[in-house]
Amino acid sequence: MTTTPVIAIAYHSGHGHTAVLAEAVRDGAAGTGAEVHLIKVDEITDEQWELLDRADAIVFGSPTYMGTASGAFHVFAEATSKRWFGQDWNDKLAAGFTNSGSKSGDKLHTLQFFQILAAQHGMHWVSLGLRPGWNSATASENDLNRLGVFTGAAAQTNVDEGPDGVHKSDIATAEHLGRRVTETARTFTTGRAARAA
């Protein structure tokens, strides 16, 4: 029994860098056979809220500004409280990605914010599932997960570079996250279908 997972990527991008990562997550998910929807949370429509409601997995994305997700993403997060009251997203999968100008930049806090949001909705968090790269003398900045983050896909882009400056290994890491979320969603949806049969 094969099912097509529905993956929604709910993200905000202030200057285009996080949009590059959102597209990479999309490409990884679509390349693994998912139906994928990109949703800009600062322009979200009623139809897109419905897409989120029917998705098997929601991947949250935002730049890290001042140690947390952007203000626009926080507005979206608060608006999800309408779904929280009915636990409409209970047992969906969730994952996340972020970008900042600094190697650390407190990106972990943004990813933890996403995790807590997902937990409040009763969702299941999908980690990056990669060991850290670029942490030995023989490693390279071109390794997957070059920043060594386990929680989600983390990227660093120099503050004086545009979206074309997003590091290629960070893009590849985001693609990996899209594939991982899709495969996990396929396992969940196949299991649910088998239980219902």
Secondary structure, DSSP 8 states (H G I E B T S, - for coil): -----EEEEEE--SSSHHHHHHHHHHHHHHHTT-EEEEEEGGG--HHHHHHHHH-SEEEEEEEEETTEE-HHHHHHHHHTHHHHHHTTTTT-EEEEEEEESSSSTTHHHHHHHHHHHHHHTT-EE--------S-STT--TTSTTTT--SSSEEEE--TTS-GGGS-HHHHHHHHHHHHHHHHHHHHHHHHHHHHH-
